[in-house]
Amino acid sequence: MEQRISLITLGVTDLARSRYFYEHGLGWQPSSASNEQVSFFQTGSMVLALYGKTALAQDAQLAPEGTGFGGIALAYNVRQREEVDAVLAEAQAAGATLLTSAQETDWGGYAGYFADLDGYPWEVAWNPHFPLLDDGSVQLPQ
Amino acid sequence: MEQRISLITLGVTDLARSRYFYEHGLGWQPSSASNEQVSFFQTGSMVLALYGKTALAQDAQLAPEGTGFGGIALAYNVRQREEVDAVLAEAQAAGATLLTSAQETDWGGYAGYFADLDGYPWEVAWNPHFPLLDDGSVQLPQ
């Protein structure tokens, strides 16, 4: 198995509402491959998809019920420390919930969390140990 | 907010066990930035991180309890239809659970699902509508 991920699919309750959040709230451009059942956003080498949560569970043959913390967090790293608060504010203005205000982290960065409309947690972080390439890619040391 | 994702973090129960699964089971190479608390894997323009589930919940100030479907699926797309069954078999040999055997999909592809050691669902898919670039990136139509 090659070392890569093709898509992350978020199972959402209301696709139109979630698409509006990512498209107009965060300013992302959906692909023309999107339709009434699914929205696709190009994110670097991979794709973020929004799809009905019940349909997603059915595809994986899992029971759709679930409560509490789903166990996954997404992260958006910024180029400059000052951007963290700005991005958290942008997400809140778009309807996201602030989970933690930005603060110094024990790993030497500065970060906070918001939850999107379905509660999926996003960390917004400035991480001086993981500088971003010009195109926004994260490049780890080997 | 730029249109990109920096990291996906999977909250795991036993980091050593999960790292072994991704490193030796699936053959992925951890970054030297990994340590006893967290494992990092470069995946194209972004990073897959493995981190304790309780610690991850605490970082996001969420209660760590959760049951059932977490609402997120990851996907690994292959270059050739025949690879789907091989990758599902590779994951099972590494200790993953088969959720659905590979089958024709209603969108014209061929796909199945496995769950990793913490139950996170991975779709393994051949999607003729989303051809992969040479480096494995997915490139959507604009």
Interface residues (C-beta under 8 A of the other chain):
Chain A: M1 E2 Q3 R4 I5 S6 L7 I8 T9 L10 G11 L26 G27 W28 Q29 S31 S32 A33 F40 F41 Q42 T43 G44 S45 M46 V47 L48 K53 L56 A57 D59 A60 Q61 L62 A63 P64 E65 G66 T67 G68 F69 G70 G71 I72 A73 L74 A75 Y76 N77 V87 E90 A91 L99 T100 Y113 A115 D118 Y120 P121 E123 A125 H129 F130 L132 D135 G136 S137 V138 Q139 L140 P141 Q142
Chain B: M1 E2 Q3 R4 I5 S6 L7 I8 T9 L10 G11 L26 G27 W28 Q29 S31 S32 A33 F40 F41 Q42 T43 G44 S45 M46 V47 L48 K53 L56 A57 D59 A60 Q61 L62 A63 P64 E65 G66 T67 G68 F69 G70 G71 I72 A73 L74 A75 Y76 N77 V87 E90 A91 L99 T100 Y113 A115 D118 Y120 P121 E123 A125 H129 F130 L132 D135 G136 S137 V138 Q139 L140 P141 Q142
